[in-house]
Amino acid sequence: MIKKYFKYTFLIVLLMAANPYISLSSDDHMIIDRVVAVVNGVPVVRSEFLKNYEKIKERSPSITKAEALQSVINRMLVYQEAKEMRLDETNPDNMIKEYFDIKVESGIIIREEEIQDFYNKNSKEFGGKEYMAVHDEIERYLYELNKNKKIKELINTLRMQSDIRVRLED
């Protein structure tokens, strides 16, 4: 009896050691899930990724699984960085927004010369409208352009400083 119990316990431990995708839940049912990525030691399991993928696919129907996984990884990197900054937010979405406010948006300044220069180079695009009539629209456009550029640079920096392993297979 004891040998039989030991034999089965040993097999379960061996299986779990050989396959990191198997774990026991709190109610002792075996759960099998595959890790599709590891971001700084934090696993992204397939089932959670697929839930996120479906949400992302609703907003961007042409996105591939690989692109969606990169998006999930980027979000995890920003969230991890925001947690390191000890931002005072309990909601992850708000924490990420606050992080971007601090790291990206607070450093964007659009000078009047930039707006004027953009107008002069693209005046035909504004259908003959006067500078002051399109000033705010140009400023918003330049702001978003700079914001997107800074976010991309920030993500690239975070990726270079991180340990990311992808194991996505269809």
C-alpha positions in Angstrom: 0.0 0.0 0.0 2.7 2.5 1.0 4.9 1.5 -1.9 2.0 2.0 -4.3 1.2 5.5 -2.9 4.9 6.3 -3.0 5.1 5.1 -6.6 2.2 7.3 -7.8 3.5 10.3 -5.8 6.9 9.8 -7.4 5.3 9.7 -10.9 3.3 12.8 -10.3 6.4 14.7 -9.1 8.4 13.4 -12.0 5.7 14.5 -14.5 5.5 17.9 -12.9 9.3 18.3 -13.0 9.5 17.2 -16.6 6.6 19.3 -17.7 6.3 22.8 -16.2 2.9 23.3 -17.8 1.2 20.9 -15.3 0.3 22.1 -11.9 -2.1 21.1 -9.1 -4.8 23.6 -8.2 -6.0 24.2 -4.6 -8.7 21.6 -5.0 -6.2 19.0 -6.2 -7.4 18.8 -9.8 -4.7 18.6 -12.4 -4.6 21.6 -14.7 -2.7 21.5 -17.9 -1.8 24.7 -19.7 1.1 25.7 -21.9 3.3 28.7 -21.4 3.5 30.8 -24.6 5.9 33.4 -23.2 7.9 34.3 -20.2 8.5 38.0 -19.4 11.1 38.7 -16.8 10.3 35.4 -15.1 6.5 35.9 -15.3 4.8 33.2 -17.5 2.0 34.0 -20.0 -0.1 30.9 -20.1 -1.9 29.9 -23.3 -5.5 30.0 -21.9 -5.0 33.6 -20.6 -3.3 34.7 -23.8 -6.2 33.3 -25.9 -8.7 35.3 -23.8 -6.7 38.5 -24.4 -6.3 37.6 -28.0 -10.0 37.4 -28.5 -10.4 40.9 -26.9 -7.7 42.3 -29.1 -9.1 40.7 -32.2 -12.4 42.5 -31.6 -10.7 45.9 -31.9 -8.2 44.8 -34.6 -9.7 42.0 -36.6 -6.6 41.5 -38.8 -4.1 41.1 -36.0 -2.2 37.8 -35.8 -1.6 35.7 -32.7 2.1 36.6 -32.9 1.3 40.3 -33.0 -1.2 40.0 -30.2 1.3 38.2 -28.1 3.9 41.0 -28.7 1.2 43.4 -27.5 0.5 41.4 -24.4 4.3 41.3 -23.7 4.6 45.1 -24.2 1.7 45.6 -21.7 3.4 43.3 -19.2 6.7 45.2 -19.5 5.0 48.5 -18.9 3.0 47.2 -16.0 6.1 45.6 -14.4 7.9 49.0 -14.8 5.0 50.9 -13.3 5.0 48.5 -10.3 8.7 49.2 -9.8 8.0 52.9 -9.7 5.5 52.1 -6.9 2.7 54.0 -8.5 -0.2 54.4 -6.1 -2.9 52.6 -8.2 -4.6 49.3 -7.7 -6.1 49.0 -11.2 -3.5 47.8 -13.7 -5.0 49.9 -16.5 -4.9 53.1 -14.4 -1.3 52.2 -13.3 -0.2 51.9 -16.9 -2.0 55.2 -17.8 -0.3 57.0 -14.9 3.1 55.5 -16.0 2.6 56.8 -19.5 1.5 60.2 -18.1 4.8 60.4 -16.2 7.2 58.8 -18.6 5.8 60.0 -21.9 3.2 62.7 -22.0 4.8 65.0 -19.4 7.8 65.4 -21.6 6.1 66.4 -24.8 6.2 70.0 -25.8 5.0 71.2 -29.2 6.6 74.5 -30.0 4.8 77.1 -32.1 7.6 77.0 -34.7 6.9 73.2 -35.2 3.2 73.9 -35.8 4.0 76.8 -38.3 6.6 74.6 -40.1 4.1 71.7 -40.4 1.4 74.1 -41.8 3.8 75.6 -44.3 5.0 72.2 -45.5 1.4 70.8 -45.7 -0.8 73.8 -46.5 -2.3 72.1 -49.5 -3.7 69.4 -47.2 -5.8 71.9 -45.3 -7.9 73.0 -48.4 -6.9 76.7 -48.2 -7.8 77.1 -44.5 -5.9 79.8 -42.6 -3.2 78.9 -40.2 -5.2 79.8 -37.1 -8.2 77.8 -38.3 -6.1 74.6 -38.2 -3.6 75.5 -35.5 -5.2 73.3 -32.8 -5.7 70.4 -35.1 -2.0 70.5 -36.1 -0.9 70.7 -32.5 -3.0 67.7 -31.6 -1.6 65.8 -34.5 2.0 66.6 -33.7 1.4 65.8 -30.0 0.0 62.3 -30.9 2.9 61.8 -33.3 5.5 62.6 -30.6 3.6 60.6 -28.0 3.6 57.5 -30.3 7.3 57.9 -31.1 8.1 58.2 -27.4 6.0 55.1 -26.5 7.7 53.1 -29.2 11.2 54.2 -27.9 10.1 53.4 -24.3 8.9 49.9 -25.3 12.1 49.2 -27.3 14.2 50.2 -24.3 12.1 48.1 -21.9 12.4 45.1 -24.3 16.2 45.5 -24.5 16.5 45.5 -20.7 14.2 42.5 -20.3 14.4 38.7 -20.5 11.6 37.7 -22.9 11.1 34.2 -24.2 8.4 33.4 -26.7 7.1 29.9 -27.2 4.0 30.5 -29.3 3.0 27.7 -31.5 -0.4 27.4 -33.3 
